[in-house]
Amino acid sequence: MFKIKTFNKISPSGLEKFDKEKYVYGDEIENPDAALVRSASLHEMEFPENLKAIARAGAGTNNIPIDRCSEAGIVVFNTPGANANAVKELVIAGLLLSSRKIVSGIEWTKTLKGQGENVPKLVEKGKSAFAGPEIAGKSIGVIGLGAIGVLVANAADDLGMTVYGYDPYISVASAWNLNKNAIHVLDIKEIFANCDYITVHVPLNDNTRDLINKESIALMKDGVRILNFSRAELVNTADILEALDNGKVASYVTDFPTDEIIGAEGVIAIPHLGASTPESEDNCATMAVNQLIDYLENGNITNSVNLPDASMPRYENTTRICVIHRNIPNIISQITSVVSKQNINIENMLNKSKKDYAYSMLDISGEATDAIVNEIKSVSGIIKVRVI
């Protein structure tokens, strides 16, 4: 019986994927085999020896101590693309809000309450203060062409915009899905120079922090409108506020409010609603649960942020040994020699690496005895060994 500890409220449509004869789950589970989490922080959590995996029902994993998990041989999963449509729809809403001064217009309209029959005349008199341009025929730069970025780019194209896309690491799948009308640029400065709207869809790391700053804003068109539905730290707060104040940036829409930007002129701050749809929560939970099941039952890894994707079919009458280890020379030969010394045949094998870590699966024709497992564990660089 596998034990799954849940953090936050996980969608029932995901939890129902667990076979009740094989799994037990809940927020009171102790010594779990795996954990399911949405936004709860696990940075202070003590990881039990039995913990094999953590699945984040969402894309971002800032709430999980990735390095500590890697050192402990804990696979961390996320669910890229599961909430992509929900975020895309909000980005398109943000695109329209940035142009038409809809939010400020609605707030102004509330002040007319109590004016009785004068309301229609006051509306006609005051509406000119909230005029804004149409988006059709304008240019938009999409920085980051992952699951969300591609959907945003395609939707903007459908709305009649000229789409510029930038992503030096674009995947084959994203390239295939990107509308052929999109202009794929190789230099991000082309986005800054050519686009009336810029939307950012990249992960937060040392290379992307403060991606939008005083220097990059200076390269942009006057009156540019910027959208950030990825992470607050991608945009330098002081620099965007200065640009809004001097008119270089006409509007800044973000799904990540901070104290400094709330209430600032030209800022539309949305309370992190990107994935807040029932469909998104269902999709994320279902994907996270399916990935946990495949790993716990078969050792297969899909969408891990700290270990490589690795999948191998299962065959009858074999035992699977799963090994998480450091990505160093000669370690594979040492693992296989432990098995071969016992005169046991390796029927199938897979080895994949991701930066400093690697993952190997061996399907053997005999029994993976405690002696075999312990000898593999004794090899320098081995982090965790599991038998299925």
PANU-714263 format. One line per field, with one value per residue: residue in three letters; z, y, x of N, C-alpha, C in turn; residue number from 1. Coordinates in steps of 0.1 Angstrom, whole numbers. Layout:
BEGIN
res = (ala_...)
npz = (Z_...)
npy = (Y_...)
npx = (X_...)
capz = (Z_...)
capy = (Y_...)
capx = (X_...)
cpz = (Z_...)
cpy = (Y_...)
cpx = (X_...)
n = (NUM_...)
! end
This chain:
BEGIN
res = (met_phe_lys_ile_lys_thr_phe_asn_lys_ile_ser_pro_ser_gly_leu_glu_lys_phe_asp_lys_glu_lys_tyr_val_tyr_gly_asp_glu_ile_glu_asn_pro_asp_ala_ala_leu_val_arg_ser_ala_ser_leu_his_glu_met_glu_phe_pro_glu_asn_leu_lys_ala_ile_ala_arg_ala_gly_ala_gly_thr_asn_asn_ile_pro_ile_asp_arg_cys_ser_glu_ala_gly_ile_val_val_phe_asn_thr_pro_gly_ala_asn_ala_asn_ala_val_lys_glu_leu_val_ile_ala_gly_leu_leu_leu_ser_ser_arg_lys_ile_val_ser_gly_ile_glu_trp_thr_lys_thr_leu_lys_gly_gln_gly_glu_asn_val_pro_lys_leu_val_glu_lys_gly_lys_ser_ala_phe_ala_gly_pro_glu_ile_ala_gly_lys_ser_ile_gly_val_ile_gly_leu_gly_ala_ile_gly_val_leu_val_ala_asn_ala_ala_asp_asp_leu_gly_met_thr_val_tyr_gly_tyr_asp_pro_tyr_ile_ser_val_ala_ser_ala_trp_asn_leu_asn_lys_asn_ala_ile_his_val_leu_asp_ile_lys_glu_ile_phe_ala_asn_cys_asp_tyr_ile_thr_val_his_val_pro_leu_asn_asp_asn_thr_arg_asp_leu_ile_asn_lys_glu_ser_ile_ala_leu_met_lys_asp_gly_val_arg_ile_leu_asn_phe_ser_arg_ala_glu_leu_val_asn_thr_ala_asp_ile_leu_glu_ala_leu_asp_asn_gly_lys_val_ala_ser_tyr_val_thr_asp_phe_pro_thr_asp_glu_ile_ile_gly_ala_glu_gly_val_ile_ala_ile_pro_his_leu_gly_ala_ser_thr_pro_glu_ser_glu_asp_asn_cys_ala_thr_met_ala_val_asn_gln_leu_ile_asp_tyr_leu_glu_asn_gly_asn_ile_thr_asn_ser_val_asn_leu_pro_asp_ala_ser_met_pro_arg_tyr_glu_asn_thr_thr_arg_ile_cys_val_ile_his_arg_asn_ile_pro_asn_ile_ile_ser_gln_ile_thr_ser_val_val_ser_lys_gln_asn_ile_asn_ile_glu_asn_met_leu_asn_lys_ser_lys_lys_asp_tyr_ala_tyr_ser_met_leu_asp_ile_ser_gly_glu_ala_thr_asp_ala_ile_val_asn_glu_ile_lys_ser_val_ser_gly_ile_ile_lys_val_arg_val_ile)
npz = (0_-10_5_4_10_13_5_9_-8_-29_-61_-64_-88_-96_-74_-74_-92_-79_-71_-48_-36_-36_-28_-2_9_22_44_68_67_77_74_44_11_-10_-19_-25_-37_-38_-34_-10_12_13_23_49_57_70_54_53_53_37_17_-17_-38_-49_-60_-77_-82_-106_-124_-114_-90_-68_-42_-33_-20_-41_-45_-21_-22_-44_-35_-16_-32_-40_-63_-80_-94_-118_-134_-163_-187_-180_-168_-188_-207_-191_-180_-204_-213_-193_-198_-223_-215_-199_-218_-233_-212_-207_-228_-231_-209_-191_-165_-149_-159_-151_-123_-122_-131_-109_-92_-101_-90_-76_-90_-104_-130_-144_-150_-176_-192_-179_-182_-210_-212_-197_-207_-225_-212_-209_-231_-255_-275_-301_-303_-326_-355_-342_-328_-310_-286_-276_-250_-244_-253_-244_-232_-224_-236_-263_-268_-261_-281_-304_-300_-300_-326_-339_-331_-348_-345_-351_-345_-326_-316_-290_-280_-270_-264_-274_-277_-297_-298_-291_-312_-334_-327_-328_-344_-379_-388_-369_-361_-355_-336_-331_-314_-285_-284_-306_-300_-281_-296_-316_-307_-297_-276_-249_-236_-210_-205_-191_-169_-136_-129_-123_-147_-158_-139_-132_-160_-174_-172_-165_-186_-207_-210_-220_-247_-258_-275_-272_-250_-247_-237_-211_-200_-174_-164_-152_-131_-104_-100_-124_-135_-129_-101_-93_-117_-135_-124_-125_-153_-159_-147_-161_-186_-205_-204_-210_-197_-172_-166_-143_-128_-103_-77_-58_-28_-35_-61_-61_-66_-80_-106_-138_-134_-135_-113_-107_-87_-87_-105_-125_-128_-116_-121_-122_-141_-147_-121_-119_-142_-135_-111_-119_-138_-121_-103_-120_-129_-105_-99_-121_-115_-89_-93_-116_-119_-139_-151_-157_-166_-146_-125_-114_-121_-149_-176_-180_-193_-196_-210_-192_-185_-182_-156_-148_-127_-115_-110_-97_-99_-85_-90_-90_-118_-130_-142_-151_-133_-141_-151_-128_-114_-130_-129_-104_-106_-126_-114_-99_-116_-130_-156_-174_-187_-198_-201_-190_-191_-181_-179_-162_-159_-129_-120_-124_-137_-136_-149_-144_-157_-145_-148_-125_-89_-70_-46_-11_-7_-32_-36_-14_-21_-44_-34_-20_-38_-48_-52_-56_-48_-42_-41_-55_-55_-77)
npy = (-12_21_52_85_118_147_181_213_217_192_185_165_151_143_129_107_90_74_40_25_2_1_25_50_81_115_144_139_118_99_93_92_77_94_129_152_184_219_250_252_257_237_240_239_214_182_155_123_91_73_88_92_107_140_157_185_201_220_244_260_256_268_266_243_226_221_214_201_180_166_158_140_120_123_125_152_163_184_200_209_228_219_238_257_267_280_301_313_324_343_360_370_384_403_416_430_446_462_479_492_507_496_488_511_526_513_516_544_547_536_558_573_565_572_595_594_603_616_600_586_609_618_596_597_621_617_594_597_599_574_561_539_521_497_463_448_446_456_450_422_410_379_365_337_306_284_260_278_302_297_292_317_333_322_328_356_360_351_371_391_403_411_388_384_361_349_326_310_283_268_241_211_203_227_243_230_235_262_290_294_320_335_354_343_354_357_373_389_416_424_420_440_463_463_459_466_456_436_404_382_350_331_310_318_325_328_339_351_368_402_407_424_456_488_492_474_484_509_503_498_506_539_542_515_484_462_429_406_375_355_355_377_387_388_413_444_462_489_500_496_511_537_539_539_562_582_579_562_535_525_509_484_451_426_394_391_407_432_450_474_480_480_499_518_543_533_506_474_452_419_393_369_350_333_304_298_282_259_239_240_233_207_195_198_184_158_152_153_133_110_110_104_79_63_65_54_28_19_30_49_82_113_146_157_181_179_155_134_128_95_65_32_2_-23_-58_-92_-114_-102_-82_-49_-27_5_32_61_84_101_120_107_94_59_48_34_10_-1_-6_-25_-45_-55_-69_-88_-103_-120_-138_-131_-121_-91_-79_-56_-22_12_44_77_112_143_173_174_150_116_88_54_25_-10_-39_-71_-107_-122_-124_-94_-93_-85_-84_-77_-52_-37_-38_-23_1_7_16_43_75_67_75_67_36_15_-12_-27)
npx = (8_7_15_2_8_-11_-10_-25_-57_-65_-77_-105_-109_-84_-74_-91_-80_-62_-59_-79_-72_-45_-35_-34_-45_-41_-42_-31_-14_14_49_51_50_50_43_17_13_2_4_15_43_72_97_106_100_107_121_111_128_115_103_97_89_78_50_41_11_9_29_51_78_88_81_92_121_143_171_177_159_170_195_186_175_149_123_111_82_64_36_36_19_-6_-22_-22_-41_-59_-42_-35_-60_-64_-43_-50_-72_-59_-44_-64_-74_-52_-52_-77_-85_-104_-107_-102_-122_-145_-143_-146_-172_-186_-187_-207_-230_-262_-267_-290_-313_-293_-272_-268_-261_-238_-221_-217_-204_-181_-167_-146_-123_-114_-106_-90_-65_-73_-64_-61_-41_-19_14_28_50_61_77_93_84_69_45_24_32_31_3_-7_6_-6_-33_-32_-25_-48_-64_-57_-32_3_27_56_79_101_125_151_154_134_111_108_81_67_75_63_37_34_19_22_24_37_65_96_121_156_170_164_162_150_123_119_123_104_77_44_31_42_47_55_68_85_105_115_148_183_191_169_158_148_145_130_139_155_173_164_138_144_150_126_94_79_52_47_31_31_30_29_26_40_62_67_93_105_103_117_108_112_121_100_80_91_92_65_57_70_59_70_62_30_12_11_5_0_0_10_9_27_35_46_37_9_-19_-5_-2_-13_-9_-22_-32_-36_-49_-32_-46_-41_-42_-65_-90_-116_-112_-85_-74_-83_-71_-43_-41_-48_-28_-5_-11_-12_15_28_18_28_55_58_48_60_85_90_97_83_82_99_115_140_153_161_137_125_116_104_92_74_80_68_78_101_123_125_150_156_177_189_214_246_258_283_315_319_301_278_288_297_273_260_278_275_251_257_276_262_253_230_208_206_177_167_175_180_195_196_205_206_220_238_228_216_197_190_175_171_160_158_163_162_160_161_180_185_212_222_210_221_248_249_241_264_281_301_286_261_227_200_183_158_136_113)
capz = (0_-11_13_-3_19_5_11_2_-13_-42_-68_-64_-101_-96_-63_-77_-101_-71_-68_-33_-31_-37_-23_8_9_31_49_81_65_82_67_31_-1_-20_-15_-35_-32_-47_-31_4_12_19_26_63_59_72_45_58_44_28_7_-30_-49_-46_-73_-76_-91_-111_-131_-106_-79_-59_-28_-30_-19_-52_-43_-10_-28_-53_-26_-9_-41_-41_-76_-80_-106_-119_-144_-173_-197_-175_-166_-199_-213_-181_-180_-217_-213_-185_-205_-233_-208_-195_-231_-235_-200_-208_-238_-232_-196_-187_-150_-143_-164_-142_-110_-123_-132_-96_-85_-106_-82_-69_-99_-110_-145_-150_-152_-190_-197_-172_-189_-223_-210_-191_-212_-233_-204_-208_-245_-256_-288_-304_-304_-340_-363_-334_-327_-296_-284_-266_-246_-238_-262_-238_-233_-223_-246_-277_-268_-262_-294_-314_-297_-304_-341_-342_-329_-358_-341_-356_-333_-325_-305_-287_-271_-275_-260_-278_-279_-310_-297_-292_-326_-342_-323_-330_-357_-389_-390_-359_-365_-345_-336_-324_-305_-277_-286_-317_-293_-274_-306_-326_-302_-290_-263_-246_-225_-205_-201_-188_-155_-128_-125_-123_-160_-162_-129_-137_-174_-178_-164_-171_-199_-217_-213_-229_-260_-262_-281_-262_-248_-247_-227_-206_-193_-166_-158_-148_-117_-101_-100_-138_-139_-118_-96_-93_-130_-142_-118_-131_-167_-159_-142_-172_-198_-215_-204_-209_-188_-167_-161_-136_-119_-91_-70_-46_-21_-42_-73_-59_-66_-88_-118_-149_-130_-132_-104_-106_-75_-91_-109_-138_-129_-107_-128_-119_-152_-145_-109_-123_-151_-128_-101_-127_-144_-110_-98_-130_-129_-93_-100_-130_-109_-78_-97_-127_-119_-150_-147_-167_-161_-134_-126_-109_-127_-163_-181_-183_-194_-202_-208_-182_-191_-172_-151_-145_-115_-119_-101_-101_-92_-86_-87_-95_-132_-130_-151_-147_-123_-148_-152_-114_-110_-138_-125_-91_-110_-134_-105_-93_-128_-134_-168_-175_-198_-204_-193_-195_-183_-185_-170_-162_-152_-120_-115_-134_-133_-143_-146_-149_-156_-144_-149_-112_-78_-65_-32_-2_-9_-44_-33_-5_-28_-53_-25_-15_-49_-47_-61_-55_-39_-37_-49_-52_-63_-80)
capy = (0_34_63_98_129_158_195_221_210_186_183_151_144_138_119_95_82_64_28_24_-11_2_38_57_95_125_154_134_107_99_85_89_74_105_140_160_198_230_262_251_256_225_243_235_200_171_145_109_82_66_97_89_117_151_161_198_203_233_245_265_247_276_262_230_227_212_209_192_168_159_151_129_110_125_130_163_165_194_197_219_227_215_251_266_274_290_313_320_332_355_369_377_394_414_423_439_455_471_489_500_514_491_487_525_531_507_522_557_545_534_571_580_560_582_606_593_604_622_590_585_621_618_586_602_632_613_582_599_597_560_556_532_515_483_454_443_454_459_439_417_401_368_361_324_299_271_256_290_312_293_294_332_337_317_335_369_359_349_384_401_410_406_382_381_351_347_315_302_269_263_226_207_203_241_248_225_241_277_294_297_335_341_358_338_362_351_383_395_431_426_421_453_474_462_454_475_449_425_395_374_336_323_306_327_320_338_346_359_378_415_406_438_466_501_490_468_493_520_498_496_517_547_537_500_478_450_419_396_364_344_357_391_391_390_427_452_470_503_505_497_523_549_540_542_576_591_576_553_524_530_500_472_442_415_385_389_420_434_462_486_483_481_513_527_547_525_492_466_441_408_385_355_342_326_290_296_277_244_230_239_225_193_190_198_173_145_150_151_119_100_109_97_64_57_64_45_15_14_37_58_96_122_160_160_193_177_143_133_119_82_56_19_-7_-34_-71_-102_-122_-94_-73_-36_-19_19_38_76_85_112_118_107_83_45_44_24_-3_-7_-11_-37_-56_-61_-78_-98_-112_-130_-146_-127_-114_-78_-80_-43_-12_26_54_91_122_157_180_166_137_106_78_42_14_-23_-51_-83_-119_-129_-116_-83_-96_-74_-83_-70_-38_-31_-36_-12_13_10_22_58_83_62_82_59_24_10_-24_-28)
capx = (0_14_9_4_5_-16_-9_-36_-68_-62_-89_-110_-108_-71_-73_-98_-71_-55_-66_-80_-66_-31_-31_-42_-40_-47_-32_-26_-5_27_59_45_58_50_35_10_12_-1_11_21_58_78_111_109_96_117_118_113_136_106_97_103_86_69_44_35_0_11_41_62_82_96_78_98_135_147_184_176_153_179_205_179_169_134_120_101_74_55_26_37_9_-20_-30_-18_-52_-64_-33_-37_-72_-62_-33_-57_-80_-50_-41_-75_-75_-41_-55_-90_-88_-116_-107_-104_-136_-155_-142_-152_-187_-192_-188_-219_-241_-269_-270_-303_-314_-281_-261_-264_-254_-225_-213_-213_-195_-168_-161_-134_-111_-110_-104_-77_-64_-76_-52_-59_-31_-7_24_30_62_59_91_91_74_65_31_15_36_26_-11_-8_10_-16_-45_-29_-25_-62_-70_-53_-20_15_33_70_82_115_128_163_153_121_111_102_66_63_78_52_24_34_13_32_25_46_79_105_133_167_176_153_162_140_110_119_123_93_64_35_28_52_42_67_63_97_107_124_161_193_193_157_155_149_146_124_146_157_180_155_127_149_150_112_87_72_39_46_23_39_22_37_18_49_67_69_107_110_102_123_98_116_123_87_73_97_88_51_56_75_51_76_53_16_4_17_-5_7_-8_18_10_35_30_50_30_-5_-24_3_-9_-9_-7_-34_-27_-45_-45_-27_-57_-38_-46_-76_-102_-118_-107_-70_-71_-86_-60_-30_-42_-48_-15_4_-13_-7_30_32_15_37_68_58_45_69_98_91_98_78_80_106_124_154_158_157_126_130_104_108_81_75_77_65_89_114_123_130_159_157_188_192_228_253_262_298_320_321_291_269_295_298_260_258_287_269_241_263_284_252_249_216_208_199_169_165_182_179_202_194_211_202_230_246_222_213_187_191_166_175_151_166_156_162_155_170_181_190_227_224_207_231_261_247_241_277_289_303_278_247_219_189_180_145_132_98)
cpz = (0_-3_6_7_10_13_3_-1_-27_-49_-68_-77_-103_-86_-66_-87_-92_-68_-53_-27_-30_-29_-11_8_19_37_63_80_70_75_53_21_-10_-14_-27_-29_-42_-44_-18_3_19_23_40_66_61_63_51_48_33_16_-6_-40_-43_-59_-70_-87_-97_-118_-122_-94_-69_-44_-24_-30_-29_-49_-31_-14_-36_-45_-19_-19_-42_-55_-74_-93_-106_-131_-155_-184_-192_-172_-177_-205_-204_-180_-193_-218_-205_-191_-216_-227_-204_-207_-233_-224_-201_-218_-236_-219_-190_-171_-144_-147_-155_-128_-111_-124_-119_-89_-90_-98_-75_-78_-107_-125_-152_-154_-167_-196_-192_-179_-202_-222_-206_-197_-220_-225_-204_-221_-246_-270_-289_-305_-318_-348_-355_-333_-312_-296_-273_-263_-238_-246_-257_-240_-233_-234_-259_-278_-269_-276_-305_-313_-302_-320_-346_-341_-338_-355_-349_-344_-335_-314_-303_-277_-276_-273_-264_-282_-292_-309_-298_-306_-336_-340_-326_-344_-367_-392_-380_-364_-353_-345_-327_-314_-298_-279_-297_-311_-288_-284_-314_-320_-294_-276_-261_-234_-222_-200_-200_-173_-149_-125_-125_-136_-164_-151_-134_-152_-180_-168_-171_-185_-210_-220_-222_-244_-266_-268_-269_-262_-248_-235_-224_-198_-186_-159_-154_-134_-116_-104_-114_-143_-126_-114_-98_-108_-138_-136_-124_-146_-168_-156_-153_-185_-208_-216_-201_-198_-184_-160_-155_-128_-106_-84_-59_-40_-28_-54_-72_-58_-74_-101_-130_-146_-129_-125_-102_-95_-78_-94_-121_-139_-120_-115_-123_-129_-150_-133_-112_-131_-143_-118_-108_-132_-133_-105_-107_-130_-116_-94_-109_-124_-98_-83_-108_-127_-130_-145_-159_-160_-148_-135_-121_-115_-141_-166_-185_-183_-201_-199_-198_-189_-179_-168_-150_-133_-119_-108_-106_-92_-95_-82_-93_-110_-133_-138_-143_-137_-128_-148_-138_-110_-117_-133_-112_-95_-117_-125_-99_-104_-131_-146_-167_-188_-206_-195_-199_-185_-189_-175_-172_-153_-142_-116_-127_-128_-142_-139_-152_-147_-156_-144_-135_-101_-74_-50_-24_-4_-21_-42_-25_-12_-38_-45_-21_-26_-47_-57_-62_-45_-33_-47_-45_-61_-65_-86)
cpy = (13_44_77_109_141_171_203_212_205_182_168_143_138_126_106_85_71_52_26_12_-10_15_42_71_104_134_150_122_109_90_82_84_85_116_147_174_208_241_261_250_244_227_239_221_191_160_131_101_76_74_95_100_128_155_175_199_217_233_249_256_255_273_249_232_217_206_198_179_159_151_139_118_111_131_141_165_178_191_207_217_224_227_261_274_284_303_321_329_345_365_377_388_406_422_434_450_466_482_498_507_509_491_501_530_525_513_537_556_543_548_578_575_571_594_605_594_610_612_588_597_621_608_591_613_627_601_585_598_583_553_549_525_501_476_449_452_458_447_435_408_391_363_348_316_285_268_269_300_309_295_309_337_334_325_350_370_359_363_395_408_404_401_379_372_350_336_307_288_263_248_223_207_217_246_243_232_256_280_298_312_342_343_354_345_355_360_390_410_434_428_435_464_474_461_465_469_438_417_385_361_327_320_317_319_331_346_354_369_393_416_420_448_479_500_485_477_504_516_497_509_526_543_522_496_465_442_409_387_352_345_372_396_392_405_435_462_485_508_505_508_536_550_543_557_586_589_567_540_529_522_488_463_430_407_383_403_420_448_474_490_485_495_523_531_539_510_485_453_431_398_371_346_333_312_287_294_263_235_229_231_210_187_189_186_159_142_146_137_108_99_102_82_57_55_54_31_9_20_47_73_104_136_162_172_190_164_142_125_106_72_43_10_-18_-48_-81_-109_-115_-86_-60_-30_-5_26_53_78_98_109_119_94_70_40_33_10_-10_-12_-24_-48_-63_-72_-90_-108_-123_-139_-144_-118_-101_-78_-67_-33_2_35_68_101_135_165_171_153_129_96_66_32_1_-33_-63_-95_-126_-120_-106_-85_-84_-72_-75_-55_-31_-29_-25_1_17_16_38_65_78_70_74_48_19_-2_-24_-42)
cpx = (9_7_12_-1_1_-14_-19_-48_-66_-75_-93_-108_-94_-69_-80_-91_-64_-64_-67_-75_-51_-26_-40_-36_-47_-37_-26_-17_9_36_54_56_60_41_29_9_8_8_18_36_63_93_115_105_108_113_121_121_128_101_104_100_77_63_37_24_0_25_53_65_90_92_84_114_142_161_184_169_162_189_199_173_154_131_109_95_67_45_26_26_-5_-28_-28_-30_-58_-55_-35_-49_-71_-53_-41_-66_-71_-46_-51_-76_-64_-44_-66_-94_-101_-118_-110_-118_-147_-155_-148_-167_-193_-194_-201_-232_-248_-272_-283_-304_-302_-271_-258_-257_-239_-215_-208_-203_-181_-161_-148_-122_-106_-108_-91_-77_-69_-63_-50_-50_-19_2_26_42_60_73_89_80_72_51_21_19_31_11_-14_-5_0_-29_-44_-30_-40_-69_-65_-40_-8_23_48_72_97_116_140_163_140_121_105_87_61_64_67_39_22_28_24_34_34_60_88_118_144_174_164_152_152_126_109_117_110_79_57_31_39_47_53_62_76_97_116_136_171_195_181_153_157_151_140_130_148_163_171_143_131_149_136_106_81_58_36_38_29_30_31_28_27_54_70_83_113_110_107_112_101_116_110_79_78_92_73_49_60_68_58_68_39_8_12_7_2_-3_-1_19_20_31_34_42_14_-9_-16_-4_-4_-8_-21_-29_-38_-40_-42_-38_-54_-43_-58_-89_-104_-112_-91_-67_-73_-74_-47_-30_-41_-35_-5_2_-9_8_35_30_25_51_68_56_55_83_100_90_93_76_86_115_138_160_154_144_132_118_108_96_84_72_75_78_102_112_130_138_160_167_189_206_234_257_277_303_321_310_282_276_296_284_257_266_282_259_248_271_275_247_234_217_200_191_167_171_181_187_200_201_205_211_238_240_218_203_189_180_171_164_159_157_155_157_166_171_186_205_230_222_217_244_260_247_255_286_290_295_264_239_207_186_166_142_117_96)
n = (1_2_3_4_5_6_7_8_9_10_11_12_13_14_15_16_17_18_19_20_21_22_23_24_25_26_27_28_29_30_31_32_33_34_35_36_37_38_39_40_41_42_43_44_45_46_47_48_49_50_51_52_53_54_55_56_57_58_59_60_61_62_63_64_65_66_67_68_69_70_71_72_73_74_75_76_77_78_79_80_81_82_83_84_85_86_87_88_89_90_91_92_93_94_95_96_97_98_99_100_101_102_103_104_105_106_107_108_109_110_111_112_113_114_115_116_117_118_119_120_121_122_123_124_125_126_127_128_129_130_131_132_133_134_135_136_137_138_139_140_141_142_143_144_145_146_147_148_149_150_151_152_153_154_155_156_157_158_159_160_161_162_163_164_165_166_167_168_169_170_171_172_173_174_175_176_177_178_179_180_181_182_183_184_185_186_187_188_189_190_191_192_193_194_195_196_197_198_199_200_201_202_203_204_205_206_207_208_209_210_211_212_213_214_215_216_217_218_219_220_221_222_223_224_225_226_227_228_229_230_231_232_233_234_235_236_237_238_239_240_241_242_243_244_245_246_247_248_249_250_251_252_253_254_255_256_257_258_259_260_261_262_263_264_265_266_267_268_269_270_271_272_273_274_275_276_277_278_279_280_281_282_283_284_285_286_287_288_289_290_291_292_293_294_295_296_297_298_299_300_301_302_303_304_305_306_307_308_309_310_311_312_313_314_315_316_317_318_319_320_321_322_323_324_325_326_327_328_329_330_331_332_333_334_335_336_337_338_339_340_341_342_343_344_345_346_347_348_349_350_351_352_353_354_355_356_357_358_359_360_361_362_363_364_365_366_367_368_369_370_371_372_373_374_375_376_377_378_379_380_381_382_383_384_385_386_387_388)
! end
